[in-house]
Amino acid sequence: MKLALPLLALLALSSCKFKAVVSTGTELKGEGITFQVPDETSSSSSGSGGIEFNGESVKAKTDGKTLTVDGKDYGALKAGDVVNLREKGKVLVNGAERSPVTP
């Protein structure tokens, strides 16, 4: 509890939005992007900086411009894109499978 109070104070003083959620399968929205996430125990955050999802089988984040899944760059995103992370081992953007970008 002693740690929670300073953390809450810090969040209250910051100007950015932050939301932490434990979910069992849902859609997350931020920066014009939608993540369709697997039905598993997970945590997520969203706000003015984008979306971050940390699940048992996949970790993904976006700032609204680029997509990173399990530490790999999956290329550009734009407002209105839907990222489906529900099928293990696959990343779908607007229904089309994406592979990691090669450097």
The first five atom37 places (N, CA, C, CB, O) and aatype in JSON, in Angstrom:
{
  "aatype": [12, 11, 10, 0, 10, 14, 10, 10, 0, 10, 10, 0, 10, 15, 15, 4, 11, 13, 11, 0, 19, 19, 15, 16, 7, 16, 6, 10, 11, 7, 6, 7, 9, 16, 13, 5, 19, 14, 3, 6, 16, 15, 15, 15, 15, 15, 7, 15, 7, 7, 9, 6, 13, 2, 7, 6, 15, 19, 11, 0, 11, 16, 3, 7, 11, 16, 10, 16, 19, 3, 7, 11, 3, 18, 7, 0, 10, 11, 0, 7, 3, 19, 19, 2, 10, 1, 6, 11, 7, 11, 19, 10, 19, 2, 7, 0, 6, 1, 15, 14, 19, 16, 14],
  "atom_mask": [
    [1, 1, 1, 1, 1],
    [1, 1, 1, 1, 1],
    [1, 1, 1, 1, 1],
    [1, 1, 1, 1, 1],
    [1, 1, 1, 1, 1],
    [1, 1, 1, 1, 1],
    [1, 1, 1, 1, 1],
    [1, 1, 1, 1, 1],
    [1, 1, 1, 1, 1],
    [1, 1, 1, 1, 1],
    [1, 1, 1, 1, 1],
    [1, 1, 1, 1, 1],
    [1, 1, 1, 1, 1],
    [1, 1, 1, 1, 1],
    [1, 1, 1, 1, 1],
    [1, 1, 1, 1, 1],
    [1, 1, 1, 1, 1],
    [1, 1, 1, 1, 1],
    [1, 1, 1, 1, 1],
    [1, 1, 1, 1, 1],
    [1, 1, 1, 1, 1],
    [1, 1, 1, 1, 1],
    [1, 1, 1, 1, 1],
    [1, 1, 1, 1, 1],
    [1, 1, 1, 0, 1],
    [1, 1, 1, 1, 1],
    [1, 1, 1, 1, 1],
    [1, 1, 1, 1, 1],
    [1, 1, 1, 1, 1],
    [1, 1, 1, 0, 1],
    [1, 1, 1, 1, 1],
    [1, 1, 1, 0, 1],
    [1, 1, 1, 1, 1],
    [1, 1, 1, 1, 1],
    [1, 1, 1, 1, 1],
    [1, 1, 1, 1, 1],
    [1, 1, 1, 1, 1],
    [1, 1, 1, 1, 1],
    [1, 1, 1, 1, 1],
    [1, 1, 1, 1, 1],
    [1, 1, 1, 1, 1],
    [1, 1, 1, 1, 1],
    [1, 1, 1, 1, 1],
    [1, 1, 1, 1, 1],
    [1, 1, 1, 1, 1],
    [1, 1, 1, 1, 1],
    [1, 1, 1, 0, 1],
    [1, 1, 1, 1, 1],
    [1, 1, 1, 0, 1],
    [1, 1, 1, 0, 1],
    [1, 1, 1, 1, 1],
    [1, 1, 1, 1, 1],
    [1, 1, 1, 1, 1],
    [1, 1, 1, 1, 1],
    [1, 1, 1, 0, 1],
    [1, 1, 1, 1, 1],
    [1, 1, 1, 1, 1],
    [1, 1, 1, 1, 1],
    [1, 1, 1, 1, 1],
    [1, 1, 1, 1, 1],
    [1, 1, 1, 1, 1],
    [1, 1, 1, 1, 1],
    [1, 1, 1, 1, 1],
    [1, 1, 1, 0, 1],
    [1, 1, 1, 1, 1],
    [1, 1, 1, 1, 1],
    [1, 1, 1, 1, 1],
    [1, 1, 1, 1, 1],
    [1, 1, 1, 1, 1],
    [1, 1, 1, 1, 1],
    [1, 1, 1, 0, 1],
    [1, 1, 1, 1, 1],
    [1, 1, 1, 1, 1],
    [1, 1, 1, 1, 1],
    [1, 1, 1, 0, 1],
    [1, 1, 1, 1, 1],
    [1, 1, 1, 1, 1],
    [1, 1, 1, 1, 1],
    [1, 1, 1, 1, 1],
    [1, 1, 1, 0, 1],
    [1, 1, 1, 1, 1],
    [1, 1, 1, 1, 1],
    [1, 1, 1, 1, 1],
    [1, 1, 1, 1, 1],
    [1, 1, 1, 1, 1],
    [1, 1, 1, 1, 1],
    [1, 1, 1, 1, 1],
    [1, 1, 1, 1, 1],
    [1, 1, 1, 0, 1],
    [1, 1, 1, 1, 1],
    [1, 1, 1, 1, 1],
    [1, 1, 1, 1, 1],
    [1, 1, 1, 1, 1],
    [1, 1, 1, 1, 1],
    [1, 1, 1, 0, 1],
    [1, 1, 1, 1, 1],
    [1, 1, 1, 1, 1],
    [1, 1, 1, 1, 1],
    [1, 1, 1, 1, 1],
    [1, 1, 1, 1, 1],
    [1, 1, 1, 1, 1],
    [1, 1, 1, 1, 1],
    [1, 1, 1, 1, 1]
  ],
  "atom_positions": [
    [[0.83, -1.19, 0.0], [0.0, 0.0, 0.0], [0.87, 1.26, 0.0], [-0.94, 0.0, 1.21], [0.52, 2.26, -0.62]],
    [[2.03, 1.21, 0.71], [2.91, 2.37, 0.73], [3.41, 2.71, -0.67], [4.09, 2.13, 1.66], [3.57, 3.89, -0.99]],
    [[3.65, 1.71, -1.49], [4.11, 1.93, -2.86], [2.98, 2.46, -3.74], [4.68, 0.64, -3.44], [3.22, 3.25, -4.66]],
    [[1.76, 2.04, -3.47], [0.62, 2.43, -4.3], [0.33, 3.92, -4.22], [-0.6, 1.64, -3.88], [-0.03, 4.52, -5.24]],
    [[0.47, 4.53, -3.07], [0.15, 5.95, -2.93], [1.07, 6.84, -3.76], [0.23, 6.36, -1.48], [0.57, 7.71, -4.47]],
    [[2.39, 6.66, -3.7], [3.24, 7.5, -4.57], [2.98, 7.25, -6.06], [4.72, 7.25, -4.26], [3.03, 8.18, -6.86]],
    [[2.7, 6.01, -6.41], [2.41, 5.7, -7.8], [1.13, 6.38, -8.26], [2.31, 4.19, -8.0], [1.07, 6.93, -9.36]],
    [[0.1, 6.35, -7.42], [-1.15, 7.03, -7.75], [-0.95, 8.54, -7.86], [-2.22, 6.72, -6.69], [-1.53, 9.19, -8.74]],
    [[-0.15, 9.1, -6.98], [0.13, 10.53, -7.03], [0.85, 10.9, -8.32], [0.96, 10.95, -5.82], [0.54, 11.91, -8.95]],
    [[1.82, 10.07, -8.72], [2.55, 10.32, -9.95], [1.61, 10.27, -11.15], [3.67, 9.3, -10.12], [1.7, 11.13, -12.03]],
    [[0.72, 9.29, -11.2], [-0.23, 9.18, -12.3], [-1.19, 10.37, -12.32], [-1.02, 7.88, -12.2], [-1.53, 10.88, -13.39]],
    [[-1.61, 10.81, -11.16], [-2.55, 11.93, -11.08], [-1.88, 13.23, -11.57], [-3.05, 12.11, -9.63], [-2.55, 14.08, -12.16]],
    [[-0.59, 13.37, -11.32], [0.12, 14.57, -11.71], [0.52, 14.57, -13.19], [1.34, 14.73, -10.86], [0.76, 15.64, -13.76]],
    [[0.6, 13.42, -13.8], [1.01, 13.37, -15.21], [-0.13, 13.85, -16.1], [1.45, 11.94, -15.6], [-1.3, 13.73, -15.74]],
    [[0.24, 14.38, -17.26], [-0.78, 14.88, -18.17], [-1.24, 13.84, -19.19], [-0.27, 16.1, -18.89], [-2.18, 14.09, -19.93]],
    [[-0.58, 12.69, -19.23], [-0.98, 11.67, -20.2], [-2.04, 10.75, -19.6], [0.23, 10.85, -20.67], [-2.15, 10.6, -18.39]],
    [[-2.8, 10.13, -20.5], [-3.81, 9.18, -20.07], [-3.17, 7.81, -19.92], [-4.99, 9.12, -21.06], [-2.29, 7.46, -20.7]],
    [[-3.58, 7.05, -18.94], [-3.06, 5.71, -18.72], [-4.18, 4.84, -18.17], [-1.85, 5.72, -17.75], [-4.94, 5.26, -17.29]],
    [[-4.26, 3.64, -18.69], [-5.28, 2.71, -18.21], [-4.67, 1.32, -18.17], [-6.56, 2.75, -19.12], [-4.12, 0.87, -19.17]],
    [[-4.76, 0.65, -17.06], [-4.29, -0.72, -16.95], [-5.51, -1.62, -16.76], [-3.28, -0.89, -15.77], [-6.4, -1.31, -15.97]],
    [[-5.53, -2.73, -17.49], [-6.69, -3.6, -17.48], [-6.22, -5.05, -17.46], [-7.59, -3.33, -18.71], [-5.23, -5.4, -18.1]],
    [[-6.92, -5.88, -16.73], [-6.75, -7.32, -16.86], [-7.97, -7.81, -17.61], [-6.58, -8.04, -15.46], [-9.1, -7.6, -17.17]],
    [[-7.73, -8.47, -18.75], [-8.88, -8.83, -19.59], [-8.85, -10.31, -19.94], [-8.9, -8.0, -20.86], [-7.86, -10.99, -19.72]],
    [[-9.95, -10.79, -20.48], [-10.04, -12.18, -20.94], [-10.53, -12.21, -22.38], [-10.99, -12.99, -20.03], [-11.45, -12.97, -22.7]],
    [[-9.93, -11.42, -23.23], [-10.28, -11.41, -24.65], [-11.18, -10.25, -24.99], [0.0, 0.0, 0.0], [-12.32, -10.19, -24.52]],
    [[-10.68, -9.32, -25.81], [-11.43, -8.12, -26.09], [-10.8, -7.37, -27.25], [-11.52, -7.22, -24.85], [-9.89, -7.87, -27.91]],
    [[-11.29, -6.17, -27.49], [-10.67, -5.25, -28.42], [-10.14, -4.07, -27.63], [-11.68, -4.79, -29.52], [-10.79, -3.57, -26.72]],
    [[-8.95, -3.63, -28.0], [-8.34, -2.46, -27.38], [-8.19, -1.39, -28.45], [-6.95, -2.81, -26.74], [-7.85, -1.7, -29.6]],
    [[-8.45, -0.13, -28.1], [-8.38, 0.94, -29.07], [-7.51, 2.07, -28.56], [-9.78, 1.47, -29.4], [-7.55, 2.43, -27.38]],
    [[-6.71, 2.63, -29.46], [-5.87, 3.77, -29.14], [-5.18, 4.29, -30.38], [0.0, 0.0, 0.0], [-4.78, 3.51, -31.24]],
    [[-5.03, 5.61, -30.47], [-4.37, 6.26, -31.6], [-4.98, 5.83, -32.94], [-2.88, 5.96, -31.58], [-4.27, 5.77, -33.95]],
    [[-6.28, 5.54, -32.96], [-6.98, 5.18, -34.19], [-6.82, 3.73, -34.61], [0.0, 0.0, 0.0], [-7.33, 3.33, -35.66]],
    [[-6.11, 2.93, -33.81], [-5.83, 1.53, -34.11], [-6.68, 0.66, -33.19], [-4.32, 1.2, -33.95], [-6.94, 1.04, -32.05]],
    [[-7.11, -0.51, -33.67], [-7.82, -1.5, -32.85], [-6.98, -2.77, -32.79], [-9.24, -1.79, -33.42], [-6.57, -3.29, -33.82]],
    [[-6.74, -3.26, -31.58], [-6.12, -4.57, -31.37], [-7.22, -5.55, -31.01], [-5.01, -4.51, -30.25], [-7.98, -5.29, -30.07]],
    [[-7.32, -6.66, -31.72], [-8.17, -7.78, -31.33], [-7.24, -8.77, -30.65], [-8.94, -8.43, -32.58], [-6.35, -9.34, -31.28]],
    [[-7.46, -8.97, -29.36], [-6.5, -9.73, -28.56], [-7.06, -11.1, -28.17], [-6.11, -8.95, -27.31], [-8.27, -11.29, -28.11]],
    [[-6.16, -12.05, -27.89], [-6.61, -13.41, -27.55], [-7.35, -13.48, -26.23], [-5.43, -14.34, -27.5], [-7.23, -12.61, -25.37]],
    [[-8.12, -14.54, -26.1], [-8.88, -14.81, -24.89], [-7.95, -15.49, -23.89], [-10.14, -15.7, -25.18], [-7.91, -16.72, -23.8]],
    [[-7.2, -14.69, -23.14], [-6.24, -15.19, -22.16], [-6.0, -14.1, -21.12], [-4.9, -15.6, -22.83], [-6.32, -12.93, -21.34]],
    [[-5.45, -14.49, -20.01], [-5.12, -13.52, -18.98], [-4.05, -12.59, -19.53], [-4.64, -14.21, -17.67], [-3.05, -13.03, -20.1]],
    [[-4.26, -11.3, -19.35], [-3.36, -10.31, -19.93], [-3.44, -9.0, -19.18], [-3.67, -10.1, -21.41], [-4.28, -8.81, -18.3]],
    [[-2.54, -8.1, -19.56], [-2.63, -6.72, -19.08], [-2.42, -5.83, -20.29], [-1.58, -6.43, -17.95], [-1.78, -6.22, -21.26]],
    [[-2.96, -4.64, -20.22], [-2.81, -3.7, -21.33], [-2.81, -2.28, -20.81], [-3.93, -3.9, -22.36], [-3.29, -1.99, -19.71]],
    [[-2.26, -1.41, -21.63], [-2.33, 0.01, -21.34], [-2.63, 0.73, -22.64], [-1.01, 0.55, -20.67], [-2.21, 0.29, -23.71]],
    [[-3.34, 1.82, -22.53], [-3.64, 2.61, -23.71], [-3.78, 4.06, -23.29], [-4.92, 2.11, -24.43], [-4.05, 4.37, -22.13]],
    [[-3.61, 4.92, -24.25], [-3.73, 6.34, -23.97], [-3.2, 7.15, -25.12], [0.0, 0.0, 0.0], [-3.19, 6.69, -26.26]],
    [[-2.74, 8.35, -24.82], [-2.29, 9.24, -25.89], [-1.05, 8.73, -26.58], [-2.03, 10.62, -25.33], [-0.71, 9.21, -27.66]],
    [[-0.35, 7.75, -26.0], [0.85, 7.2, -26.62], [0.62, 5.94, -27.41], [0.0, 0.0, 0.0], [1.57, 5.45, -28.03]],
    [[-0.59, 5.39, -27.43], [-0.86, 4.18, -28.2], [-1.41, 3.05, -27.35], [0.0, 0.0, 0.0], [-2.11, 3.29, -26.37]],
    [[-1.09, 1.81, -27.75], [-1.59, 0.62, -27.07], [-0.42, -0.3, -26.77], [-2.66, -0.11, -27.93], [0.5, -0.44, -27.58]],
    [[-0.45, -0.92, -25.61], [0.49, -1.99, -25.28], [-0.3, -3.15, -24.69], [1.6, -1.49, -24.3], [-1.06, -2.96, -23.74]],
    [[-0.12, -4.35, -25.24], [-0.79, -5.54, -24.79], [0.25, -6.58, -24.39], [-1.74, -6.1, -25.88], [1.18, -6.86, -25.15]],
    [[0.11, -7.13, -23.19], [1.01, -8.16, -22.69], [0.19, -9.37, -22.28], [1.88, -7.63, -21.5], [-0.38, -9.4, -21.18]],
    [[0.12, -10.36, -23.16], [-0.63, -11.57, -22.89], [0.29, -12.75, -22.64], [0.0, 0.0, 0.0], [1.52, -12.62, -22.7]],
    [[-0.31, -13.89, -22.36], [0.46, -15.11, -22.12], [1.14, -15.59, -23.4], [-0.44, -16.2, -21.56], [2.25, -16.11, -23.35]],
    [[0.49, -15.41, -24.55], [1.03, -15.94, -25.81], [1.62, -14.88, -26.74], [-0.03, -16.67, -26.53], [2.35, -15.22, -27.66]],
    [[1.31, -13.62, -26.51], [1.79, -12.57, -27.41], [1.92, -11.24, -26.66], [0.83, -12.41, -28.62], [1.15, -10.93, -25.75]],
    [[2.91, -10.46, -27.08], [3.1, -9.1, -26.58], [3.14, -8.18, -27.8], [4.42, -8.97, -25.71], [3.89, -8.44, -28.75]],
    [[2.35, -7.12, -27.78], [2.29, -6.22, -28.93], [2.12, -4.78, -28.47], [1.13, -6.62, -29.86], [1.56, -4.51, -27.4]],
    [[2.62, -3.87, -29.3], [2.44, -2.45, -28.98], [2.44, -1.63, -30.27], [3.56, -1.94, -28.03], [2.99, -2.04, -31.29]],
    [[1.8, -0.48, -30.19], [1.81, 0.48, -31.29], [1.76, 1.89, -30.72], [0.62, 0.23, -32.24], [1.2, 2.14, -29.66]],
    [[2.38, 2.8, -31.46], [2.27, 4.22, -31.14], [1.29, 4.88, -32.1], [3.66, 4.91, -31.22], [1.17, 6.1, -32.13]],
    [[0.59, 4.06, -32.89], [-0.35, 4.56, -33.89], [0.28, 4.64, -35.27], [0.0, 0.0, 0.0], [-0.41, 4.88, -36.26]],
    [[1.6, 4.45, -35.34], [2.31, 4.53, -36.61], [3.03, 3.24, -36.97], [3.31, 5.66, -36.57], [3.08, 2.88, -38.15]],
    [[3.59, 2.54, -35.99], [4.3, 1.29, -36.24], [3.78, 0.21, -35.3], [5.83, 1.48, -36.07], [3.26, 0.5, -34.23]],
    [[3.94, -1.04, -35.72], [3.48, -2.19, -34.95], [4.67, -3.05, -34.56], [2.44, -3.02, -35.76], [5.49, -3.41, -35.41]],
    [[4.76, -3.39, -33.28], [5.8, -4.29, -32.78], [5.1, -5.45, -32.09], [6.79, -3.56, -31.81], [4.26, -5.24, -31.21]],
    [[5.45, -6.68, -32.5], [4.87, -7.88, -31.9], [6.02, -8.78, -31.46], [3.91, -8.62, -32.9], [6.89, -9.13, -32.26]],
    [[6.01, -9.16, -30.19], [7.06, -10.0, -29.62], [8.45, -9.47, -29.95], [6.92, -11.44, -30.13], [9.36, -10.24, -30.26]],
    [[8.6, -8.16, -29.89], [9.89, -7.51, -30.09], [10.3, -7.33, -31.54], [0.0, 0.0, 0.0], [11.4, -6.83, -31.81]],
    [[9.45, -7.72, -32.5], [9.78, -7.61, -33.92], [8.92, -6.53, -34.58], [9.59, -8.96, -34.63], [7.75, -6.37, -34.25]],
    [[9.53, -5.8, -35.51], [8.85, -4.74, -36.25], [7.96, -5.36, -37.32], [9.87, -3.77, -36.88], [8.43, -6.12, -38.17]],
    [[6.66, -5.03, -37.29], [5.71, -5.51, -38.28], [5.23, -4.4, -39.21], [4.52, -6.15, -37.59], [4.2, -4.54, -39.85]],
    [[5.97, -3.32, -39.27], [5.68, -2.28, -40.25], [4.72, -1.21, -39.79], [0.0, 0.0, 0.0], [4.38, -1.1, -38.61]],
    [[4.3, -0.43, -40.77], [3.5, 0.77, -40.51], [2.02, 0.44, -40.3], [3.64, 1.76, -41.68], [1.49, -0.53, -40.84]],
    [[1.39, 1.29, -39.5], [-0.06, 1.26, -39.3], [-0.61, 2.64, -39.57], [-0.43, 0.78, -37.86], [0.12, 3.64, -39.52]],
    [[-1.91, 2.7, -39.86], [-2.57, 3.99, -40.02], [-3.91, 3.95, -39.3], [-2.76, 4.35, -41.53], [-4.44, 2.88, -39.0]],
    [[-4.45, 5.1, -39.03], [-5.74, 5.19, -38.34], [-6.77, 4.34, -39.07], [-6.23, 6.65, -38.24], [-6.87, 4.38, -40.3]],
    [[-7.54, 3.56, -38.31], [-8.55, 2.69, -38.85], [-8.1, 1.25, -39.01], [0.0, 0.0, 0.0], [-8.93, 0.37, -39.23]],
    [[-6.79, 0.99, -38.89], [-6.29, -0.38, -39.02], [-6.75, -1.24, -37.85], [-4.76, -0.39, -39.11], [-6.85, -0.77, -36.71]],
    [[-7.02, -2.52, -38.15], [-7.4, -3.5, -37.14], [-6.32, -4.58, -37.13], [-8.82, -4.11, -37.43], [-6.06, -5.22, -38.15]],
    [[-5.7, -4.77, -35.97], [-4.64, -5.76, -35.79], [-5.23, -6.93, -35.02], [-3.4, -5.15, -35.04], [-5.65, -6.79, -33.88]],
    [[-5.25, -8.11, -35.67], [-5.8, -9.31, -35.04], [-4.64, -10.16, -34.53], [-6.69, -10.12, -36.05], [-3.82, -10.64, -35.31]],
    [[-4.6, -10.34, -33.21], [-3.55, -11.12, -32.55], [-4.1, -12.41, -31.96], [-2.88, -10.28, -31.46], [-3.42, -13.07, -31.17]],
    [[-5.31, -12.78, -32.32], [-5.99, -13.9, -31.67], [-5.5, -15.27, -32.12], [-7.46, -13.8, -31.93], [-5.64, -16.24, -31.37]],
    [[-4.93, -15.38, -33.32], [-4.46, -16.67, -33.8], [-2.97, -16.81, -33.49], [-4.73, -16.83, -35.34], [-2.14, -16.06, -34.01]],
    [[-2.65, -17.76, -32.63], [-1.28, -17.92, -32.16], [-0.3, -18.06, -33.33], [-1.17, -19.14, -31.24], [-0.49, -18.87, -34.23]],
    [[0.76, -17.25, -33.27], [1.79, -17.31, -34.3], [1.51, -16.49, -35.54], [0.0, 0.0, 0.0], [2.34, -16.46, -36.45]],
    [[0.34, -15.82, -35.6], [-0.01, -15.02, -36.77], [-0.35, -13.6, -36.36], [-1.18, -15.65, -37.53], [-0.92, -13.36, -35.29]],
    [[0.0, -12.67, -37.23], [-0.36, -11.26, -37.06], [-1.13, -10.87, -38.31], [0.92, -10.34, -36.84], [-0.6, -10.92, -39.42]],
    [[-2.39, -10.47, -38.13], [-3.23, -10.04, -39.25], [-3.53, -8.56, -39.11], [-4.54, -10.87, -39.31], [-3.92, -8.1, -38.03]],
    [[-3.34, -7.82, -40.18], [-3.7, -6.41, -40.21], [-4.75, -6.24, -41.3], [-2.44, -5.49, -40.47], [-4.48, -6.47, -42.47]],
    [[-5.94, -5.83, -40.9], [-7.08, -5.68, -41.81], [-7.33, -6.99, -42.57], [-6.83, -4.52, -42.81], [-7.68, -6.97, -43.75]],
    [[-7.16, -8.13, -41.89], [-7.44, -9.43, -42.46], [-6.3, -10.05, -43.25], [0.0, 0.0, 0.0], [-6.39, -11.22, -43.62]],
    [[-5.23, -9.31, -43.52], [-4.1, -9.83, -44.29], [-2.95, -10.17, -43.34], [-3.63, -8.79, -45.35], [-2.61, -9.39, -42.46]],
    [[-2.37, -11.37, -43.53], [-1.28, -11.78, -42.66], [-0.03, -10.93, -42.95], [-0.97, -13.3, -42.84], [0.29, -10.63, -44.1]],
    [[0.65, -10.55, -41.87], [1.89, -9.77, -41.98], [3.04, -10.55, -41.42], [1.76, -8.43, -41.26], [2.9, -11.31, -40.45]],
    [[4.19, -10.37, -42.03], [5.44, -10.95, -41.53], [6.29, -9.82, -40.98], [6.2, -11.73, -42.66], [6.08, -8.65, -41.32]],
    [[7.27, -10.16, -40.11], [8.15, -9.11, -39.6], [8.93, -8.44, -40.73], [9.12, -9.69, -38.56], [9.26, -9.07, -41.73]],
    [[9.21, -7.16, -40.56], [10.0, -6.4, -41.52], [11.45, -6.84, -41.39], [9.84, -4.86, -41.29], [11.98, -6.94, -40.28]],
    [[12.09, -7.1, -42.51], [13.5, -7.47, -42.48], [14.36, -6.22, -42.56], [13.85, -8.44, -43.63], [14.09, -5.32, -43.37]],
    [[15.39, -6.15, -41.72], [16.23, -4.93, -41.71], [17.04, -4.76, -42.97], [17.17, -4.96, -40.53], [17.79, -3.78, -43.09]]
  ]
}
